[in-house]
Amino acid sequence: ASAATLSDEEIDKERGVVVEEWRLSDQNASGRIRDQILPILLADSRYEHRLPIGDTTIIKNAPPETVRRYYNTWYRPDLMAVVAVGDFDIDQYEALIREHFSNLTNPADATPRPTFDVPVQRDTRIKVATDPEYPIASVQVGFKRQAHPLLTEDDYRRLIVNGSFNSMLNARLNEIERRADAPFLSGGVSDGGFVRPMAMYSLTARVEEDKVLTGLESLLDEVERVRQFGFTATEWEREQRETLRSYRRAYDERENRQSSAFASEYVDFFLEQTATPGIAYEYELVQQLLADITLEEINTRAAALLQPDGRIVIVTMPEKDGLTPPTEAQLSAVLDAVQDKTLTPYEDAVQEEELLADIPAPVEVTSTESIPEIDVEILTLANGVLVAMKPTDFKADEVRFVASSPGGTSLVPDEDYFSASQAASLVSLGGIGAFDRTGLEKHLAGKVVGVAPYISELEEGLQGVASPEDLETLFQLIYLHFTAPRADPEALAVQQNNQRSFLLNRSNTPTAALQDTLIAALYGDHPRRGVPTMADIDALSLETAMAVYQDRFADASDFTFTFVGNFDPAYLTQLAQTYLGTLPSTGRVETWRDVSPDPPAGVIEKIARKGQEDQSIVYLHFSGKGDPSLKNRMTMNALQNVLDIVMREELREERSGIYSPFVNTSFSVVPDSAYSVTIGFGCDPARAEELAGAVFGEVDKLKADGPSDDTVAKAQEQLRRSREESLEQNNFWVGALDYYLTAPYAEPQELLTFNDRVAALTAADLQAAVQEYLRDDQYVQVILYPEAFGE
């Protein structure tokens, strides 16, 4: 805040780091597209010429004294606030803050902090931005306006009105995108800040590349439909329920809110004067406002979204032979035509039937088991289903669950693999029981509940979350996902349209060239590891997908359900007896099949060439068979932190060659006991080989000398701190218990010995791990270069 050293040497080292950050964020198709559209979004303002990353010429060449002058000009107490939130004694921390900050002084000739506006033009401006490496097409209608801080109750009323309008319009757009003949692939509205003095309201649709005008017309039609006819009473009733439930949930969780959330709110108050009355006040205010706000008041918002003031239309799309972008005249014609259209009112189809009409009779619990050390109780139901329960008080309004069973797509033949891999997504898109996806969402309005099926390579299952008061609905959804998935041809068409759109221009992107080269090096032409082809998508069979789904969920006897959160175990047991104990059960004995390729042998070094910018990506992958003992798995976890520290210090801090490394380690137990270590980073193509060599140099040092005591201590502290935070999260416990209750080589009690195992780690353990796992005679190296590099 006041005493940064800013030495010439360190400033010069940091130049390369900032350039590499710029390279990652700007030297790609997204950066080039942004450079085309920012001049229209920020026209005639200082912001247009002052991107946060800075000017690379200045970054590379500015004298160190210029950096120090900037620091001394702007880092001063009259522009500063200190925010402290957490578990501490207030008087003590106030004393510490006064001790360390009260002696800071302002410069005698302090430069006033300037402010800059973004003018809002009084007409419509249009920009069509294209790029040969940009893979998708979208159209956006944005409305620039001056930002208005949230200060008064009237401001809050406007917030609720605008939010309700946006939410109901989003629901209509989401309903459209689920049609087989949808005019866009996805659509939505957003509203928020862009730069401090300017806010932006946006209607956006991702479209098929030759349907930009159709997508734009459809977006505007829905706004015009609201202007002509308004939202319906049933839409407004659902929106009120959703809004109240959202605020009540925040109120109920007020004692469990993260410190960082409070800190962010106070920072907004300091920087932008945003009011911070607290959730108790807000919840009471929202209840009063919703009782007073009328549907007519909300409907008037639509007219403003059809006016030209501050309006910007932006099209982003691929640039390629045979694809003609829309002209400004064509886009303007769509804008002009919308208010002359004769439209029909929206019909809000609402199903009145119950989610589950016939409630099954509960079955007996045949056995119980406790793991008191971690407060877990395990039930076995009459049909063989295992139910693990861990009540917690981490969150007042949350219960999470995971259900898993061995098998997955490994049990289907290769020719059915792609359809099998899409089965769970098709069910999620298609709905359950009497309800399609849209009908289900409407039925569940005002509830906090959700269930999602999955079928991975080695297992199938469900996962989800609910409020304690919506637990029975959660169990009914689980029951229906087993017994009544819907085969919806429209869901199939939507899935195929989205995947075709993704695949159509994928090969034009540098990341696709890198990914394809890497997949070929790691897996060859394995039928279950490649990127799907257009032929795969065209051949996607709803009949095959549903047959696989129904088979995988036909027998619940080998499923393990794990529930963690704020629930009464007796009540959850009753629900389990009713809805889980009555799931279909055949008692079949099965497990997964090993269909995964073996790790590649020897050294494989490949080069991919794609892209027009000076951007390289280096990817190193070490893998092989290994012993997944408890100690080895812990050592592998620590190794990830060690490698991240070492690579960051060498490649970033010492060589100024990268912005940030990517390091990931894993130890799989099934289908084979195998490990993998991945190290990756972006860099200047001219330095790619040098920096890849530096990785191997650091690995050789670790093999010879092991990590320093300081590095080991840092890695251990990162593990301890991460686990300390995880132990108070339902999400961690539900995943950990599912793993420990279903995986070989693992016992739930291992959770209790984590810190002891961390403390027992030594530099020698990590040195041995590097020697065993990062072999110089078995790895894959792929380097992405731009197409013209080296010519």
HELIX and SHEET records of a PDB file:
HELIX    1   1 ASP A    8  ASP A   26  1                                  19    
HELIX    2   2 ALA A   29  LEU A   41  1                                  13    
HELIX    3   3 ARG A   46  HIS A   49  5                                   4    
HELIX    4   4 THR A   56  ASN A   61  1                                   6    
HELIX    5   5 PRO A   64  TRP A   74  1                                  11    
HELIX    6   6 PRO A   77  LEU A   79  5                                   3    
HELIX    7   7 ILE A   90  PHE A  101  1                                  12    
HELIX    8   8 GLU A  153  GLU A  177  1                                  25    
HELIX    9   9 VAL A  212  PHE A  229  1                                  18    
HELIX   10  10 ALA A  233  ASP A  252  1                                  20    
HELIX   11  11 ARG A  254  ASN A  256  5                                   3    
HELIX   12  12 SER A  259  GLU A  272  1                                  14    
HELIX   13  13 ILE A  279  ASP A  292  1                                  14    
HELIX   14  14 LEU A  295  ASN A  299  1                                   5    
HELIX   15  15 ARG A  301  ALA A  304  1                                   4    
HELIX   16  16 GLU A  328  ALA A  337  1                                  10    
HELIX   17  17 VAL A  338  ASP A  340  5                                   3    
HELIX   18  18 PRO A  372  ILE A  374  5                                   3    
HELIX   19  19 GLY A  408  LEU A  411  5                                   4    
HELIX   20  20 ASP A  414  ASP A  416  5                                   3    
HELIX   21  21 TYR A  417  SER A  421  1                                   5    
HELIX   22  22 ALA A  423  GLY A  430  1                                   8    
HELIX   23  23 ARG A  437  HIS A  443  1                                   7    
HELIX   24  24 PRO A  468  ASP A  470  5                                   3    
HELIX   25  25 LEU A  471  THR A  483  1                                  13    
HELIX   26  26 PRO A  489  LEU A  504  1                                  16    
HELIX   27  27 ARG A  506  ASN A  508  5                                   3    
HELIX   28  28 PRO A  510  TYR A  523  1                                  14    
HELIX   29  29 MET A  534  ASP A  538  1                                   5    
HELIX   30  30 LEU A  542  ARG A  552  1                                  11    
HELIX   31  31 ALA A  556  ASP A  558  5                                   3    
HELIX   32  32 PRO A  569  LEU A  575  1                                   7    
HELIX   33  33 ALA A  576  LEU A  580  3                                   5    
HELIX   34  34 LEU A  630  MET A  647  1                                  18    
HELIX   35  35 ARG A  648  GLU A  654  3                                   7    
HELIX   36  36 PRO A  685  ARG A  687  5                                   3    
HELIX   37  37 ALA A  688  ASP A  705  1                                  18    
HELIX   38  38 ASP A  709  SER A  726  1                                  18    
HELIX   39  39 ASN A  730  THR A  742  1                                  13    
HELIX   40  40 PRO A  748  THR A  753  5                                   6    
HELIX   41  41 PHE A  754  ALA A  760  1                                   7    
HELIX   42  42 ALA A  763  TYR A  773  1                                  11    
SHEET    1   A 5 ARG A 125  ASP A 131  0                                        
SHEET    2   A 5 ARG A 311  PRO A 318  1                                        
SHEET    3   A 5 ALA A 137  GLN A 146 -1                                        
SHEET    4   A 5 MET A 198  VAL A 207 -1                                        
SHEET    5   A 5 SER A 186  VAL A 195 -1                                        
SHEET    1   B 7 VAL A 365  ILE A 371  0                                        
SHEET    2   B 7 VAL A 376  LEU A 381 -1                                        
SHEET    3   B 7 LEU A 386  PRO A 391 -1                                        
SHEET    4   B 7 THR A 560  GLY A 565  1                                        
SHEET    5   B 7 VAL A 399  PRO A 406 -1                                        
SHEET    6   B 7 GLU A 459  ALA A 466 -1                                        
SHEET    7   B 7 VAL A 449  ILE A 455 -1                                        
SHEET    1   C 5 VAL A 603  ARG A 609  0                                        
SHEET    2   C 5 TYR A 779  TYR A 785  1                                        
SHEET    3   C 5 SER A 616  LYS A 625 -1                                        
SHEET    4   C 5 ALA A 674  CYS A 683 -1                                        
SHEET    5   C 5 PHE A 662  SER A 668 -1                                        
END                                                                             
